[in-house]
Amino acid sequence: MRIKSGVFYWLSVASGAVGMLYALGFAGSIEALGVISDTDFIIAMVLLLLALFFAQLGDHAAEREKQHIGLAVTEDREENARRGA
């Protein structure tokens, strides 16, 4: 069983949203405290990079789904040709 492209796109959106919210939170703490926390910055960057990674996985899964659908249509056409339909 393969994961469909929609799942990867939703993971990308969720990861990107959490990463942006986390980045906004640490930006607010920079303004209030004047200190940049390395941990907060790294977590926000990792979440945003995960969003890009999931988006690429979604694109690859969509291509795989298109190829799979194309193969199924081709097999149906060959089966109909053999039957004479």
C-alpha positions as CSV (number, residue, x, y, z in Angstrom):
1,M,0.0,0.0,0.0
2,R,1.4,3.4,-1.0
3,I,0.8,6.7,0.6
4,K,-1.2,9.0,-1.7
5,S,-0.1,12.4,-2.7
6,G,-2.9,14.2,-0.8
7,V,-1.5,12.8,2.5
8,F,1.9,14.3,1.7
9,Y,0.3,17.6,0.8
10,W,-1.6,17.7,4.0
11,L,1.5,16.9,6.0
12,S,3.3,19.7,4.1
13,V,0.6,22.2,5.0
14,A,0.5,21.1,8.6
15,S,4.2,21.2,9.1
16,G,4.5,24.6,7.3
17,A,1.7,26.1,9.4
18,V,3.3,24.9,12.7
19,G,6.7,26.0,11.6
20,M,5.4,29.5,10.7
21,L,3.5,29.8,14.0
22,Y,6.6,28.7,15.9
23,A,8.7,31.2,14.0
24,L,6.2,34.0,14.8
25,G,6.4,33.0,18.4
26,F,10.1,33.1,18.6
27,A,10.1,36.4,16.6
28,G,7.9,37.8,19.3
29,S,10.3,36.7,22.0
30,I,13.1,38.3,20.2
31,E,11.3,41.6,20.3
32,A,10.3,41.3,23.9
33,L,13.6,39.9,25.3
34,G,16.1,40.8,22.6
35,V,17.6,37.3,22.8
36,I,17.5,34.7,19.9
37,S,17.1,31.2,21.2
38,D,19.0,28.7,19.0
39,T,16.6,25.9,19.9
40,D,13.6,27.9,18.8
41,F,15.2,28.9,15.5
42,I,16.4,25.3,14.7
43,I,12.9,23.9,15.5
44,A,11.2,26.4,13.2
45,M,13.7,25.8,10.4
46,V,13.3,22.0,10.7
47,L,9.5,22.3,10.5
48,L,9.7,24.6,7.5
49,L,12.2,22.3,5.7
50,L,10.0,19.3,6.5
51,A,7.1,21.2,4.8
52,L,9.2,21.5,1.6
53,F,10.3,17.9,1.8
54,F,6.7,16.7,2.2
55,A,5.6,18.9,-0.8
56,Q,8.3,17.2,-2.9
57,L,7.2,13.8,-1.8
58,G,3.6,14.8,-2.7
59,D,4.8,15.7,-6.2
60,H,6.6,12.4,-6.6
61,A,3.5,10.5,-5.4
62,A,1.3,12.4,-7.8
63,E,3.6,11.5,-10.7
64,R,3.5,7.9,-9.5
65,E,-0.3,7.9,-9.4
66,K,-0.5,9.3,-12.9
67,Q,1.8,6.6,-14.2
68,H,-0.2,4.0,-12.4
69,I,-3.5,5.3,-13.8
70,G,-1.9,5.4,-17.3
71,L,-0.8,1.8,-17.0
72,A,-4.2,0.7,-15.9
73,V,-5.9,2.4,-18.9
74,T,-3.4,0.9,-21.3
75,E,-4.0,-2.6,-19.8
76,D,-7.8,-2.1,-20.1
77,R,-7.4,-1.1,-23.8
78,E,-5.2,-4.1,-24.5
79,E,-7.8,-6.4,-22.8
80,N,-10.6,-4.8,-24.9
81,A,-8.6,-5.3,-28.0
82,R,-8.0,-8.9,-27.3
83,R,-11.7,-9.5,-26.7
84,G,-12.6,-7.6,-29.9
85,A,-14.6,-5.0,-28.1
